[in-house]
Amino acid sequence: MRILFVCLGNICRSPTAEAVARAQLTTHSFDSAGTGSWHIGKPPYAPMQAAARARGIEMSDLRARQVTPTDFSAFDEIIVMDAENRADVEHLRPAGNETPVTVLTDYGPKGHDHVPDPYFTRGFDEALDIIEAGIAGLGARLGG
């Protein structure tokens, strides 16, 4: 299974989801992207990396990129972090393409409808908690 995680800038939430998924779901392929172009080529946000590293999650090798229409054919599923990301991604969907676009919190415990953006909220641990729960649920759906 090839899965793309998408957030706004691809420097906090989606690279964290990619790194967690790569560490926990080793039989699948993961990538991440952002809907915006501001951070293309940059590593994940330093405070996000520090929070992740404190939990044993390394993502310093990742670099931001922007989601494109070709991602719909390159991936089996696109998983976004919130409703705005979903709308932006759906706007890029090629005609006739049926690749599922879901929200990461669909796979986590009830109580969250999105992953808050810690770039703005400063809630890096909260975002990590929600991402880790979503990845665990995704893993259960994928069979490990």
N, C-alpha and C positions, 0 to 999 in steps of 0.2 A: 504494500500500500504506500502510495506517495502522497504526503500531506503538506500543504502550505499553510503556515500561520501568518495572519495579517493584522497589523495594528496601524496607527496613524503614521508614525515616523520610522518604524523598524529599528528603534534603539532601546526600547524598554520591554514592552509586553511580548511582542511576537518573537524576538530573539530569545527571550527567556523561555517561552513555550517550546521553541525549537530545541534549545539546549536541554531542557528537562526531558522532552520526548526522546531525544537522541540517547540520553543516559538510561532511560527506563524502558524504552520500547525498541530494542536494538535490531529487530527483524524488519523494521519499516524504514522508509526514507522520509526525511523532513527538511524543510527549508522555511525561510521567513521573508516577509517583504512588508513594505509600508504603502499606504495609499498616497502619501505625500512624497515630494522629491527633496525636501530640505536636507536630509542627512545621508544621501547616497554616498557610499564608500566609507562611511564612518563606522567605528566600532560601537558596540552598545554603550549606553550612557554609564559613566563611571560609577555613580551611586547605585545603579541597578546591578552592575557587575559585582560590586562589593557585597550587596545584600545576597546575591546568588552565591557568590564564592563562600560566604559564611555558612551556606548550606551544602557546600561541596559541589556546586554547579559552576562549571567553567564555560565561559562563552566569549573570551577575549579574541578568539580567532574569527568570529563572525563579523560581517560587514553589511551595512544597510543597503537595500536596493528597493526599487519601486515595483509594485505589482503591475503586471501587463496582461493584456487579453490572452497572450499565448500561455499564461499560467493555467488557464482553464483546460487546455489540452495536455499540459505537462504534469498535472496533478490529479489524483483520484478524488480528492476532497480539499476544499479551502475552508479553514477554520479562522474566524475573525474574533476580535476581542469585544466588540460592542456593535450596537445597531447602526451607528454612523459608518463604521468600517464596512458593515454588510451592504449598506446602500451604495457606498462608493465602489465596492467590488462588483456588485450586481450591475452597476452602470457600465462596467467594462466587459460584461459577458457577451461573447460572440453569439450571433443569432444561431439558434438550434442547439447550442451547447447545454448539456444537462448536468454538469459537474455540481455536486452538492456544495452549498455554502452554508455553514453552520456557525453557531457562536460557541466558544469554548465552554462557557458556563452551562451549556446544554448537557455536558458530560459530568459536571460536578454536582455536589450536593445542592439541594434546593436552598433558596435564599439569595441567590445572586443572579442577575440577568445580564451582567457584563463584568469585565475585568476593569476596574478603575485605572486610569492612566497615572502611574506614579511620577511621571515627568511633571505633572501639574499638581497632583495631590500630595506628593512626597511620601505616600504610603507604600514603600517598596516591599515591606514584609507582608502587608495585606495583599498586594498583587501577587506575590509569590505563593502565598497560601491558596489563593483562588486558582492560580495556574497549576500548581501541583495537584490540587484536587481534580481539576478538569483533565489533566493528563492521566491521572490514575483511572478516572472514569472512561476516558478514551481507550486506555489500555485494556480495560475490562471488555469494552465493546469489540476491540480488535482481537481479543484473545491473547493478551500479553504483549 
